[in-house]
Amino acid sequence: MTSPSPNILMGIGNENRCDDGVGTCLARHFEAPGWIALACSTAPENFTSVVRRHAPHRLVLVDAAELGMAPGAFRRVPPERIADTGAGTHALPLSVLIDFLTPCVTGEILFIGIQPAILADGEGLTAEVQEGMRALAAVLSGQRFEEIEEWETLEGKRGEACARQSTPTTPAPKRSETLRRGRQGLWRWGRGGPWPLPGLWTVCEETPTNA
């Protein structure tokens, strides 16, 4: 009788940069039936042969990510939005890694980001991120994936508003409220401006184009 395919957890992050190492720390201490845990540090691409060999039913990648939430909060992030969170700033972009591993997975691939508190040189996780890591470990060990909410935060809603504002259909607002997109993002012009719009920096940033 063929044994069922396992789930694989790939924990990613630099444990020498405080909360950046939360994914690696999670995988290093994670044990649960039906799981293989890989503490990948900053080079998850070095573990692709393990994934290909086991052909898991579910592949879960965990890394610190800027979600705009309280430290320790975690969310499921669609592959196309991973770059918006600042996650995967290691040797290989996570979106590329996911594309490469997709044919090796019989079920689904999940990327889960955990909001860090401190990203600086140093060892150990902050208390809030440790608590979030333990909560995520409990969800994964019980395979309660439906409890992991998708990243649908204020940042995403503001991003949609940003897109609408970039192509206005109403008369231009007064100068004090005029929105202008510069070479590094979206700016508000007003008294003493221009000023970057708070909370919109990542989702509104775009590659400069030739004027």
Buried (B, 14 or more C-beta within 10 A) or exposed (E): EEEEBBBBBBBBBBBEBBBBBBBBBBBBEBEBEBBBBBBBBBEBBEBBEBBBEBBBBBBBBBBBBBBBBEBBBBBBBEBEBBBBBBBBBBEBBBBEBBEBBEEBBEEEBBBBBBBBBBBEEEEEBBEBBBEBBEBBBEBBBEEEBEEBEEBEBEBBEBBEBBEEBEEEEEEEEEEEEBBEBEEEBBBBBEEEEBEBBEBBEBBBBEEEEEE
